[in-house]
Amino acid sequence: MPADAAPASLQVPPLRGWPRLQAQLVHHIKRAALRQLHASAAGERLLLRMYLIGEEATEIALQRELIGERPDWLARQMDQHLADEQRHARAFAAALAERGARGAADEPDWLSRRKIAQWRRLAAHHAERFAAGLLVPAFAIGLCAEQMATRVLQRHCELIGPHHPLHPLLSGVLADEDRHVRLCSHTLARLVAPQEQPALAALLREIRGIDRAYGVSGAIGMYLAGAALRLRPAHA
């Protein structure tokens, strides 16, 4: 399979009905939220900190999870993925430092922690359905998370345009995340046997359903945070 061709069964399926309307609503609210956050220095710092938290959470997951037996090809791939996430975290921390903030990230927000907890329970529940065990649900979650990250970064890059100071950083991370989507897709195609494909499809639907369930509330939270920071006195 060509390196740049992701299996069609692992791509984000087209949405219809309410899920499609929900995705459109989230997209427009998040665009408005980005405008609010970019309207203040504190808002931009919050955006960078959100990205940093996401990168560090991925790094921790790669370091602490999936510690069982792994084939050499997969271990090398995961090491490269970890190196990318560490590089991204350093870049976001440096951008924060340039804007007068410390680079140390906090924990993910409450909604993100709930979503991650649900994903982990889902992974444990589905692991026994695959010969490769926990590797399959872990990479399925990774695939969906990377696909979400590419959508977030594409939206952000399109909104700010190529001349914004943050565009080189965000577009560089986007290129890496797009490559991670392909790597996760090919990993799943290699790990999952033909007879296990229906179980993988069902798992992916559940993972994406959990993600969508938090979409509107997360988008509204971003917008309100941006509005509050925009209205806050600069010296606060």
N, C-alpha and C positions, 0 to 999 in steps of 0.2 A: 504493500500500500504506500503511495507517495507520502512523503513527510508532511505535506501541507494539506492532505485530504482527510478530514475527520469523518468517521463513519456517520452516515445520515441518521441512523437510529439514535445517536448520542447528541445530536444537535438539539437546540431548544425548539420544540414543536410550535407551529403557529397556534395562537390562542383564538378562541371563539367565545361569543356570548359574554357573560359577566367577567370571566378572567381577562378577556381582551380589554373590556372597558376599565377594569381595575388597573391593568398595566398602563393604559393611556393616562389614567388619572394620576397614578404614581409618578409617571414621567413628567407631567406638567407641573405637579406640585414640587417635585425635586428641582426642576429648572428654576422655578420661582424661589425655592429655598437657596439655591446656589447664588442667585442674584442678591438675596438678602445677606448671605454670609460674606460675599465679596464686597459688600458696601461698607465694611468696617475692618480695621486691622485685627480686632479680636475675633471676628468671624472667620477671616482667612486662617488665623492660627488654629481655630477650632477645626476647620476643614483638614488642615495638615495633620492635626493630632488624631482625627478620626482615621485618616489613611495610615498613620503610624501604628495605631492600635491594631488595625486590621492586619498589617504586615507582621507585627510581633506576635499576634495570635496565631497566624499561619506558621510562623517559625516555631513556636512552642509545640504546635500540633505535629509538625514534621519531626521534631526532636524526641517527643515523648510517646507518640502513638506509633503504631505499626512496628513494634520492636521485635516481632517474631521473625521467623525464617523468611528471608526475601532472596529471590534470585539476584545474581550479580548485576544483571542489566537493570533491574529495578532499583537496587541500592545506588548505583551510579546516577540514575535519573533523579532519585530523591535527593541525593547530595547536591546535584546541580540546582534543583528547585530551591533547596534550603539556602544555597549561596545567593541565588537571585533575591529571595525574600530578605535576607540579611542586608544585601546591598540597597534594596528599596528602603528598608527601615533606616539605614544610615543617611540616605538622601533626604528622607522626610525630616529626620531629626536635624540635619544640617539646615534645611529650609526653615524650620522652626527657630533654630538658634539665630539665623539671620534676621528674624523678625522679633527678636528679643524674648523668646520663650525657651525654656529648658526642653530638651528632646525626650526626656523620659515619659513614656506613655502610661496612661492609666489602664484599668481594666475596661473591657467592652461595656457598653451601656446595658441597662437592664433588659431591653428588648432583644439585643443581640445575644446576651447570655442565655435567655430563655430559648431562643431559636437554636443555638449551639447545643444546649442540653437536649432538646427534642431530636436533633440530628444524631447525637450520640446514642440515645436510646433506640432510635431507628436502626442505626448501624449494628448494635448488639443484637437486635431482634432478627435482622436479615442475614447475619453472617453465616449461619448454619445452612443457608440455602445455596451456598456456593462452595465449590471445591477449594477455592483459594481463600475461603474464610473471610475474615474481617477486611482483608485487602480490598475486596470488591466494594462493599458499602463505603469504605473510607475514600476510595478514589472516585466513587460516584458522587459523594458529598463534595469532594475536592473539585470535580468537574463543574458541578452546579455553582459552587462558590466562585470559581474562576470565570465562568460565563457571566455571573452577576457582576463581578469586578470589571470585566470588559465593558459591560453596558454602562456602569457608573462612570468609568473613565472616558468612554466615548462621549457621553452626554456632557461631561465637564469640559473636555477639550473643545467640543463644538461650541459650547456656550462662551468660553473665554476667548477663543480665537488664537491663531498662531503667534500673535505679537504680545500676548500676556506673559509676564515674567515666569509664571508657573507652567506654561505650556510645555517647554522642553522636558521638565521633570515628569509631568503627567503623561505626555505622549511616549516617553521612554519606558515608563512602567507599563503603559498600555500594550506596547509591543511585546514585552516579556509575558504579560498575562495572557495575551492572545496565543503565544507559543505554549504556555502552560495548559491552555484549553486543549490544544492539539495533543500534547503529551498525555494528559489524563485520558483523552478519548482513545488514543492508541493503546495505552496501558490496559484500559477496560476491554478493548477488543482482543487483546492478547490473553487476558486473565479469564475471561468468561467463555465457557463452552457454549456451543450452539443450543443445547437443550436448556441452558440457564438464561438465555436471552429474555424470555417472558418475565422471569423473576427480576432481572435487571430493569426492564422497562417499567414494571410496577414500582420498584424501588425509586427510580428516577421521578416518577409521577408524585410519589409521596414526599420526596425531598423538595421538589419545586412547589408543591402545595403548601408546605410549611413556610417556605420563603415568601410566597405570595401572601400568606395570612398576616405577615407583619409589614407588608409593603406600605399600605396607606398610613398606618399609625406611625411608622418610622419616617415617612416623608413629611407628615404634619409636624412631627417633633423637630425635624431639621428646620422647617420653615419658621416655627415659633422661636427656636433658638437663635436663628439668624435675625429675626425681627427684634428680639430682646437685646441682642448685642448691638444692633444698629442704633437702637434708641438709647442705649446706656451711655452716660457721659464718658468722654474719652479718658478722663483721669481716673475712672472707677477701676 
